[in-house]
Amino acid sequence: MKKMYVTITGMDYYYGLTPFSVGKKLKCIKEKNNPFDSEAIRVNKKIDEYVYFT
């Protein structure tokens, strides 16, 4: 699988850089039913542990 690097913005407001580090594996999931943002993306660190909505 080809490596992909992304930038997750807005984290300083909630957590600072605490949940993330270079090389950490994350899973990004589209939140289709988010009532506040139809384009929201949830970022998971582990199974069933989300850390951020963007």
N, C-alpha and C positions, 0 to 999 in steps of 0.2 A: 504494500500500500504506500502511495506517495505521501510524504509528510506535508502537512498544511499548517500554516501559522496564521492566527487571527488576533485581532485586538478586541478586547472586551472593554468598553468604555463605561464610565459612570460609577465604577466600583468605589472610588474614594469616598463618595457620599455615604455608602453603606458600611463598607468593611475595610477600606484602605487596601493594601495589597495582600493582606493576611491569607485569604483562601487560595491564592494562586502563586505559582512559581514557574519558571521556564522549564519545559519538559513534562509538566503535569498533564495527564490525560483528562479531557473534559468531554462531555456529550452535550450538544446543543439541540434542543427540541422546540419546534414551533408550537406555540400555545394558541391553538385554533379558537378556543372558547374564552379567551381572556376578555372580560367585559370592559377593560380600560384601554387596551391597545391591541388592535387586530393583527399587528405585525410583531407582537411580543415573542421573544426567544427566551426559553428557560435554559440555564446552564447548570448541568449536573456534574458533581465531582465523583460521586459513587452512585450505585443503584439506589434510587428513591431518596437521594439527598441533593436537593437543589440549593444553589447559592445565590442565584441572581436571575432577575427578569430584565431584559433589555427591550 
